[in-house]
Amino acid sequence: MADSSITRVDVLAKALGKAKYTDDLKFDNMLYLKVVRCPHPHARVIGINKEKALAIEGVVAVLTATDIPGLPCQPKERPILVPEIARYAGDGVALVVAESPKAALEGAEAVRVEYELLEAVFDPEEALKTGAPLVHGDNNVAAQSKVCKGDVEAGFKEADLILEREYNTHRVEHAPIEPEVAIAVPTFEGITVYCPTNSPFQVRQIVAETMAMPQSQIRLFQPTIGGSFGSKCYDAGVLASRAALAAKLTGRPCKIVYTREESIVESTKRHPYKMKYKVGVKKNGKLTAMEVKIIGDSGAYKSKTPFVISRSSIEATGPYVVPNVHTEAICVYTNNVTSCAMRGFGSPQVAYASELLMDELAEKLGIDPLKFRRINGLKDNSLSATGQVMQNVTLDECLDKLEQEIKWSSRKAELKQQDKTGSIVKGLGLACMYRGESFGSAGQGSDYAGATLQVQRDGSITLYSAMSEVGQGGHTMLVRVVSEVLGIKPSRIFVSPVDTCYVPDSGPTVATRGTYVIGNAIRLAAEEVKAKFAEVAAEELGVRPEELVFKDERIYCPGDPSKSISFSRIAAQCYLKSKSPYGYGWWSPPVGSWDREKGQGEAYSSYVYGACAAEVELDLDLGKVEVMKFVAVHDVGKALDKEEVKGQIAGGVSMGIGYALMEDLVVRQGVVKTVNFDEYLLPTSLDIHEIIPVIVEQPSSYGPLGAKGLGEPVMSAVAPAILNAIADALGTRVYDLPANLEAVLDKARAAKGRCCND
Amino acid sequence: MADSSITRVDVLAKALGKAKYTDDLKFDNMLYLKVVRCPHPHARVIGINKEKALAIEGVVAVLTATDIPGLPCQPKERPILVPEIARYAGDGVALVVAESPKAALEGAEAVRVEYELLEAVFDPEEALKTGAPLVHGDNNVAAQSKVCKGDVEAGFKEADLILEREYNTHRVEHAPIEPEVAIAVPTFEGITVYCPTNSPFQVRQIVAETMAMPQSQIRLFQPTIGGSFGSKCYDAGVLASRAALAAKLTGRPCKIVYTREESIVESTKRHPYKMKYKVGVKKNGKLTAMEVKIIGDSGAYKSKTPFVISRSSIEATGPYVVPNVHTEAICVYTNNVTSCAMRGFGSPQVAYASELLMDELAEKLGIDPLKFRRINGLKDNSLSATGQVMQNVTLDECLDKLEQEIKWSSRKAELKQQDKTGSIVKGLGLACMYRGESFGSAGQGSDYAGATLQVQRDGSITLYSAMSEVGQGGHTMLVRVVSEVLGIKPSRIFVSPVDTCYVPDSGPTVATRGTYVIGNAIRLAAEEVKAKFAEVAAEELGVRPEELVFKDERIYCPGDPSKSISFSRIAAQCYLKSKSPYGYGWWSPPVGSWDREKGQGEAYSSYVYGACAAEVELDLDLGKVEVMKFVAVHDVGKALDKEEVKGQIAGGVSMGIGYALMEDLVVRQGVVKTVNFDEYLLPTSLDIHEIIPVIVEQPSSYGPLGAKGLGEPVMSAVAPAILNAIADALGTRVYDLPANLEAVLDKARAAKGRCCND
């Protein structure tokens, strides 16, 4: 429709403070929960003494694993309440239910738990050794994944230069503005849970299995969500189950809400990776072989680790043609806090490593780093690391736009001339990224979405799916797709809240699948309505349905402008003629062949590409890095809403800056040390300077109206672009994340030392 | 499935007091409304003085028609608030909004409305005369309907006997246990209305038009409903609109709940009819012609009058073959309380008249009344009054079962021998009925239902539609249909509450269309799921989908018993294979030709039939009639649940007993006099003796699994069977309803006098 950007459908209520978050909801007679957590990284629960807690006024009950009617935990997953063994310093052991938050807190402090301390393991490499303390099973392996193409040894023999590097990425926190919360209300028919989550049906399943109840008797309602970044998945299931358990046992509404400290101590994080790369390259810049070894820390439980590590192994070589590849990724159980899904989901770690590697290779060969990426970058019909014949590759187009926007060569030349005698030095760096959309052939198996649409008698529309609006603009995307298909104003469309009583299962809102998969489902729903309406309109206008065009709130016959009818009128006619005004779409991405043993095949049906550049100012005395300018070029297939796309990019870049420079969840001997935002540093608006989003639109073959996902992709190339810019400024490289004050200052001093010694 | 009767899905919560009715809902900061009503039957509002009311502590606002942003009333319908002219003593003029019910009541009493009294008219025949006060338009005609077949004059010439009779039926109250109530909550996106109604989408439309808002921004949620009997339709729209108006203007939740008195004064009633019948019959009992004139009282507004009168004219001759028919029905505006839909919807009035007529004709001809009905009753291929070729007629089968059950001839003979010298006399009477299902070709035009079904990953099911559970067992019917189609236990299925945000428009739950139309929609939804599941199961079992049978919670191959798989497992497989587990059904009954001018054509696509007998004991000193035994035989097509069917019949018979013998809404000079249940007499359990429901099952061609509707049909033949039994006991006839103490005593005394004079 005419308006190229609309106000995001969820944003006005949020901006005006009118949106209702879970914590805003009140229920009569509500009880409050507090979790008693194990302070030890590995311990057996010997006894739980509830007496003192129960003696506190207002404490109603102290619940433990034995009170759970169903599964106290999913296999190898974090327990709702620990049945016997606590595997990290944060595992919930008991739940105090009280008349007030204060009484619940006092009760939790009064519960006495007797533990038998068990030997713990914190380092993934140690955990793999024979004789290491076992977290799960008999070898601590949480998941493994391989990608083997060609013959790496032969490839290395062809090479003129072989480089071996190790990169370490750190553990970071999702830190959504809204911490974990859930309210469960017992109803006559079952339990209604109010809970912010990106995975409503999975959370419902966890609650149902905890409570040993049919899924249809658990109703999950999604209030406004205060951000997720991948965190509100299994974590939400744990809270929802705890609230449901208390509600069912007390017969009263029960609320559980975490403080920031509780959230940071208990919730899942991004996987920290140790990555060893060995790469061969010819003098002409052509890559010949790459060997990658990744060891990730899964922490105490499995969570999404198998899928994270699978994606990392597939994307480990970056968006480049590498004839011979051998990647082995393994994720290991430790007694650390659990790792799980986080924006990028295994991509940012490997993008970081491979992009630093590309930069260093270019430097060693004396080739411009941008040119180096062009030499090796994927193109149409290139073979990927998994042997997939790539199509619709837009890496070169992204690099073209990046080059133009940042004026790569001239700016590079200018910076080369800069005066480096002062305390401030500048640098320019770039990085590329690619990412498969949705779960892919090696992914979670089932990958689908349902979405529905009902045109009301007055032509207004209700739309619903399980798309979780986590702040990414997902609901606006749905509205956009419907608006485009039906040629109507977005304002006609009302997005109904997610309620598992009604909405079709659309899968979780994760994995760059919101636009791709759920967007396609709503497209199909809208197309069904369009076909039905075209039939009614054709009858009214005396033409054939296929002659009709839906545009500008009308349905008309381009051959005869006099034959036209308004959308609203057709809606009314539809009802009058007893024709269905309902559309249901179900979509599942094409699944390619996949050889799990070798990691070869059509990994994903669709890929996104991007190229980013950062210009940094680095204070040699303080180690402080400011990202003065960040250009992010992303192929979005088709920008359904340009302002939304730009906002999405800006958000991702900001998060990437935090990942690159300051965020760092410190865990020592299994205990989280940075438990609030005074110590865990997030970028603020003062840390963000110029961000320039650049949109490439090469319609996707499968995406709805050609659109691709963007929320996760924007994270991947940010940190490596910044680190490459730091290297450009310093003349030496930081290999491990984060490049915080200390790390940069160390390198700066070392470089200075070397410089003085020169 | 195995269990032939299940516990009704809605009933346990109700029986245990756990069901949440609208009045049970609480919202923070809620305001309370009270209506200021016009006490005059016809008046112009000259001025409204709010001052005194606004001075009362707790009164927040006094709203009038000028505060309404949209339509203050639909054309010729009862206004939300009177813009200028009040047309009956009950029209709402102003709305007091207050912090408490008490303050609202005090405020309402303090509002001073100045009226100019207008001349009023109360008698429909008077209202048709030239010069009569005009209620609407220029002739007070609310609606007219005709049925003209053959040549009645010629028919009368053929007759050996011509009988002319007049019958009057009275005005009665729906009297559901829950009076009218609505709560409106302003939300950021629009308004959410909690309201018990049988027409959620129509009520939403009224609210949207009152508020000048798109329908999709009005969310109507249906709490548990405490009965309707046709009352919770437009009446609910008025309350919902008043609550929505107050909520929007104050920004706070607003509740409006009527006392019984308010409900009786303001709400709609069953149409009172004056019916003049002229009928010709041959000695052999064959009817030759019938001329029917009906004048109905529409009261002050139009409401459903056109559709009520249309049905009455179609069904006026009863389920009999009448070669020549001339029926003219007219409904007239008066300044009485409004008439609208009520259980039976125009059928009970004409069934009453035609069945009394048949009895008297039989008596005059000396033919047994049961035999007389057999002689004239519709059979397969008979032509109805509208010229429709009738099929699947089961009147004879109903009469057979009735004859057996009541032992018609022997009991009749026994009663003939009774000693009539005491004060108690006994009588036996019968009546037949037929009724078209749903709106029919002459009906409201659009006639449709959507319904949806989603199988969850664990094989439990959520089901939703706009089917309103008004106590008739509609939700249980839906569960039954799904259970039968999918061969699964009813307990797997959860019926989600009606919420216009999600549920497909299923039309209103009225007009014997719940089972017929909505039942078919859910059948189609279940069949869609069945087809999808069969495909997945066929793949698993290595057979063709069409070989599979769904039964006993399994899907199996009858040819090879080893090939079988559980329903739950297929549900899980369906998700695993990314196959849609969703079914959507949309159904619309076949529409036949209809000549509106002559009232000829295929009036309805499906008919129900029934035959009833009543045995009464009549106290000649008191005029009191006790219905000692009532046999009700109904063709239900297929009894989806036998206990439910029996309960439905018992309820309808009880209501019919009230209609026949005691209920009477007295209105004098436009003012309702019987404003509570101390004066408006409803039957209690002490008035109900033996009720014997008998089920005939002749599968319907169109109904879901062959089932037909039953809720409304069970009303129709009750009053005439009782009145015919009274005539049998007394030897003289009561022609007008109700046959209350006074009426019966009058006749008894007159009969006695005559008897003595003999």
Interface residues (C-beta under 8 A of the other chain):
Chain A: L12 A13 L16 K18 A19 K26 D28 F188 E189 G190 F201 Q205 A208 P214 Q215 S216 Q217 G445 S446 D447 Y448 G450 Q454 Q456 R457 D458 S460 I461 T462 Y464 R492 I493 F494 S496 P497 D499 T500 C501 Y502 V503 P504 D505 Y575 L576 K577 S578 K579 S580 P581 Y582 Y584 W586 S588
Chain B: L12 A13 L16 K18 A19 K26 D28 F188 E189 G190 F201 Q205 A208 P214 Q215 S216 Q217 G445 S446 D447 Y448 G450 Q454 Q456 R457 D458 S460 I461 T462 Y464 R492 I493 F494 S496 P497 D499 T500 C501 Y502 V503 P504 D505 Y575 L576 K577 S578 K579 S580 P581 Y582 Y584 W586 S588
